[in-house]
Each structure stands twice: as structure tokens, then as C-alpha cells.
Amino acid sequence: MNLAEKLAACYLRLNGFLLLPHFTVFGGERHNHVDLVGLRARNSKESIGNFPFPTDDRLFKEFDQLCGGSSRSKTFGVIGEVKSNEESDVISREHFDYIRRFLGEFPIYRIVFRDSEDAIVRKDDAIEVGLRAAGCWILECIHKMDNILKLTKTGSWTLSESFLSDILLLRKYGLMPNACQNHSERERQPQP
């Protein structure tokens, strides 16, 4: 996985999705892969003691609109494409239907991660997430968790969550100071 795909996968993972990266789709004229397939179980929560891990309310607000209700209380899947530029691929109907059958006929939504100034926007039947916004949210999430849980262990994360482990070590060595300060300030400003 390239860095953009790792950012997208980490973002979805921290928002409660079980992931299948580089999912190969057999069938149709093209046998190729989809960058990310994810499944989120209804009422999924992750916590340690009384501390619930944060999720990105902006993302779930868009999922709520797509599913016509509280997306957190529904099981659904995502088909993710990741682009480190401003382009986005359209997932073919054949691939979409193939993955829907694979996930057991749960509702499925398109999510596109790309290099964009937009944080999270809905375009037609898809949610688009800017890679910088995803990365900054990951850092904010880890910061919140660290303040409460004092995250110090990176060893076990290295095996199962290697990208999260890399982020923790970069923070520990002071290589990520204020990486998202300007981005957070820009997001808080009212949009015209």
C-alpha cells in the first residue's frame, strides 16, 4: 500500500470499519482490485474502560444522508478508491454488485479519498474525503487518545496496525509538530 492508501485505511479503521485492502474483483471484462473494501457493523464501538474511541462525526453525517437515517445503527459497507491527485475513478457497476454480493447484500456506499482542500463532501452517491483532512483527523484522534490513555506501547501495533505505530513513533521523536494546525483553523472558519 502506498502512503495515501495507508492514510485512507487508517482513517476508516479508526472509524470502526473492518477492512480488506486491495480487494481483487473477479468477473466482468476487467479482473482487477478495488483499493479498499470495508464493513462497519451496526452499533460498532471501540473503547477502553469508560473511554470511547472518537469517530469522525463529519463522516457519519454524510453517511446518515446517504442511508436516510442513523448510519451508526446500521451495518453497511464501503468501496474505497484512493487517489493521491485530484482525479477519482468510477467503480464499475459490475464491481459494485460483486462486492455487494461478497458482503452479504448490505448497503454499500462509495468513498473516494483524494488530494483535495475539501475535508468531507458528498458528491452524488459518493463521499469524498481529502487525504490531508483524513490525516489530520487521525493525528487529532491519536492526540485525544494519548491524553487520556497515555499511549506508549507501539510494539503490538507494529504487527497489526503498522501505520498507527509509525505515527506514534514519528510523534515520539518530534517529527510531526503542529502538522495540522493550519488545516484545523481553516476547517473551523465559516464557509462562504
N, C-alpha and C positions, 0 to 999 in steps of 0.2 A: 504494500500500500504506500502511496506517496503521502506527503505531509498533508495536503488538502483532504485526502480521504481519511487520514487518521483524525484530523480535526472534526470532520463530519461524524465519523463513527463514535468518537469520544463524546461529542455533543448529544447524539441520540442515546448512547449508553447511559449517560448521567441523567437523561430524561426518562429512563425506565424501559428502554427498548432492548430486547434480545436481538442480536444482530447476526446476519450471515453476510460477510463481506465477499465481494467478487463472486456473486451467485451466478452459476452457469445456467443458462436457459437453453434447453434442448427443444427443438421444434421450430417450425416455420422455415423460412428461407435462410435465416442467419442464426447459427449456433454461437452465441457469444455471452458475455456476462453483463450483469447489472452491478453497479458499484456497491450498493448496499440494499439488503432486504432486512426489514425489521418487523418485529411483532411486539406489541405492548398489550399486556393482559389488563383486563378491567380492574380498576381499583388498585393497580400496582403501586406499591410504596416501598421505599427503602429507608431504613432508619437504624440508628444505633441508640439503644435506650429510648429516651424521650425525644431525641433529636431526629426529626425527619429531614432527609436529604432534600435540598432545594431542587425544584424543577423550574423550567423557564415558562412563566405564565404567558409571555407573548406568543410562544409556540402553541400552547394549548388553546389560547384564544382563537387562533386561526384554525386549529383542528376542530374546535367547537363549531365554528361557522361551517366547515365542510361536512361535519357529521350531523348537524342540526340538533345539537344538544351538548351535554357534558361529555367530552371525549375521554376524560379521565375515568369515567364509569363504564367505558366500552372497550372491548377487545378489538383492535384494528391493526392493520399492517401498513408499512410504508415501503415504497420503492424509491430508493435514493440514487440520484445521479450527482456526481461531484465534478465540478469544472474549476480549474484554477484561473479561468479567464471569465469574461462576461457572457460567453455562449452557454447555451443549455440544450441538451439533447432531448428529443421527444421519445419517450419509451413507446415502442410499438404496441398496438392493441394485442397482438399475439403474445408478446412478453408479459404484458399486464395480466391477461387472462391466465397464462401459465402460472404466474406467481400467485394469483388469487386461488387457483385450484390447489397449489402447493401448500398455502397457508390455511386451507380448510374453508374457503368461501367467506372469510371475514372481510369486512370492508377494507379497502386498500386505497391509500392516498399517495400521490406523487409528492416528493420533496426534492428540491434541487438546491444544492449548495454551490455557490459560485462567488467569484471575486466581484463584490458589489458594495456600494456605500449603504445600500438598504440593509436594515437589520433583519426583519422578518416581514415579508409581504405575501399576500395571496394573489396569485395571477391565474385567473380562470379556475381550473380544477387542481392547481398545484400550490404548494407553499415554497417560496424561495427564501433561503437563509443566506445572508452574507457570511463568507468564511471568517472575516475579521470579527463580526458580531458573535459568531459561534465560539471563536477562540477566546474572546474577551469574557463571554458568559462562563466558559469553562474556568478561566482564571478567577473570576468573581466567586464562582461556586466553591472552588478549592479553598479560596481565602476564607469564606464563611465557615466551611467545614473545619479548616485548620484552627480558626479562632475558638471554636467550641470543642473540637475533638483532639486538638494538638496532633495533627497528622505528622508522624515521624517515621513511620515504617514504609519503606519503599521496596523492600525485598520481595514480599509476596506479590505486590502489584507488578513487579518486573515480569513475573511469569504469566499472569492473567490479564493485566491491564498495563502493558508496557508503555503506552503513550502517556498515561496518567503518571506512571513512575518517572518518566523522562521530565515531565513538567515539574513534579515535586523536586527533583534534583536540580533543575535549572533555577527554580526559586531559591532553593537552599544555598546555591552558590552565588546568588545575587545577580543572575544573568537575565532576569525578567523584571527589573524595577519599572513601575509605572507604565507598563507596556500598553495599557488600555485606558489611561486617564483621559486623553483627548477624545477617545471614542465614546466613553461613558458620558462625558459632558455634552457631546454633540447629540447623543440619543435623548438626553433629558430636555433639550431645547424644543420648544413648540415648533411643529412643522407648519409651513405656510399652506 
